[in-house]
Amino acid sequence: MKTPIQITKREECMKAINSLYLEVESSIADAIKEKVVDALLEADTSFLQIEDYIPSVYSLEKAKKVSNDIVKEVYRAKNIFPSNFVNQHEAYAVILEEIDELWEEIKKNQKNYDLDAQRKEATQAAAMLVRLLIELL
């Protein structure tokens, strides 16, 4: 159950987010994401649900699937390589390797993209970024 303070903060946060969406055209997804992230960083968002801040330019089902796939990949990779990154340099090297693998998939036959392979590589890259973020806490 939300406390009155949480409800007030939640309402304030939602108003701020809604006003930000009005300032930016919905077709400019990157600008929306930046403004949403800025607003969320300024607010106490521990009581928000993902549904509260995924912009309408994204399908909530797709966003949840992507998030779930990334979390699964973080756990899969952690089971294979249980140790933390030795340092941020190693983390960067691993992330760069995953980005390079994504780039290789993108450069393959450009008339017939293998979107599943690209999603797999993008998910692995995102998972390594998430893993680094977790280890930086």
ABEGO torsion letter per residue (X at the ends): XBBAAAAAAAAAAAAAAAAAAAABBAABAAAAAAAAAAAAAABBAAABBAAAABBAABBAAAAAAAAAAAAAAAAAAAAABABBBABAAAAAAAAAAAAAAAAAAAABBAABBBAAAAAAAAAAAAAAAAAAAAAAX
